[in-house]
Amino acid sequence: KYIRNKSCVELHEDLTSKDFGNNVDYKEEMQKIFDNIKNPDEFSQELTDEFHLVYMILHIASHLVGRGCGVRQLMDIALLLKKTDIDMDIVWRELESLKLTRLAHNIFYLCNVWFGVKCDEYVADSKLYETLSDYIILGGVFGDGEDRENNGTLRESYRKSTLGFLFARAFPPIAYMRASIG
């Protein structure tokens, strides 16, 4: 991480290094992303729109189990969906292999409700939608809510599904609340 004059630049050597506890090797799965670039040249690589969307969903998942997620990340997805012609068959196939379809359905539903962007299909889980919605709104624009640094610690305490983490985040144990308040 590099910070200068209130600007922060983070360079990632891997597209993801998170373990979501669902028996998927995301590091290995995402290596194939480099087989799906458009207009490659000597100095840059640009993901196809489909793999860009898949990566954005994975990035949100990573933030949900790590350090928070904000409205901006959903706005980026809504804009990509609105401004590009994405082959959703490719997207759903990749999300299935990454075991992220349930999360994606709810993210697309949020994009529809909040930004009026429709995706070809989504099946929202009302309980997850409410929890996810509240969590993202509390995260602010970039997911920089006050408890951002504590999310990773809380996630480690709840080695459960993302839903389990979000539930624990919404209803933390009394000991965690006391420690957070000081």
Secondary structure as the mmCIF struct_conf table of DSSP 4:
data_model
#
loop_
_struct_conf.conf_type_id
_struct_conf.id
_struct_conf.beg_label_comp_id
_struct_conf.beg_label_asym_id
_struct_conf.beg_label_seq_id
_struct_conf.end_label_comp_id
_struct_conf.end_label_asym_id
_struct_conf.end_label_seq_id
STRN STRN1 TYR A 2 ARG A 4
TURN_TY1_P TURN_TY1_P1 ASN A 5 LYS A 6
STRN STRN2 SER A 7 VAL A 9
BEND BEND1 GLU A 13 LEU A 15
BEND BEND2 GLY A 21 ASN A 23
HELX_RH_AL_P HELX_RH_AL_P1 TYR A 26 GLN A 31
HELX_RH_3T_P HELX_RH_3T_P1 LYS A 32 ASP A 35
BEND BEND3 ASN A 36 ASN A 36
STRN STRN3 ILE A 37 LYS A 38
BEND BEND4 ASN A 39 ASN A 39
BEND BEND5 GLU A 42 PHE A 43
STRN STRN4 GLU A 46 LEU A 47
HELX_RH_AL_P HELX_RH_AL_P2 ASP A 49 LEU A 64
TURN_TY1_P TURN_TY1_P2 VAL A 65 ARG A 67
HELX_RH_AL_P HELX_RH_AL_P3 VAL A 71 LYS A 83
BEND BEND6 THR A 84 THR A 84
HELX_RH_AL_P HELX_RH_AL_P4 MET A 88 SER A 97
TURN_TY1_P TURN_TY1_P3 LEU A 98 LYS A 99
HELX_RH_AL_P HELX_RH_AL_P5 THR A 101 PHE A 115
BEND BEND7 ASP A 120 ASP A 120
HELX_RH_AL_P HELX_RH_AL_P6 SER A 126 LEU A 138
TURN_TY1_P TURN_TY1_P4 GLY A 139 GLY A 143
TURN_TY1_P TURN_TY1_P5 GLU A 146 ASP A 147
HELX_RH_3T_P HELX_RH_3T_P2 ARG A 148 ASN A 150
HELX_RH_AL_P HELX_RH_AL_P7 ASN A 151 SER A 157
TURN_TY1_P TURN_TY1_P6 TYR A 158 TYR A 158
BEND BEND8 LYS A 160 LYS A 160
HELX_RH_AL_P HELX_RH_AL_P8 THR A 162 ALA A 170
BEND BEND9 PHE A 171 PHE A 171
HELX_RH_AL_P HELX_RH_AL_P9 ILE A 174 ILE A 181
#
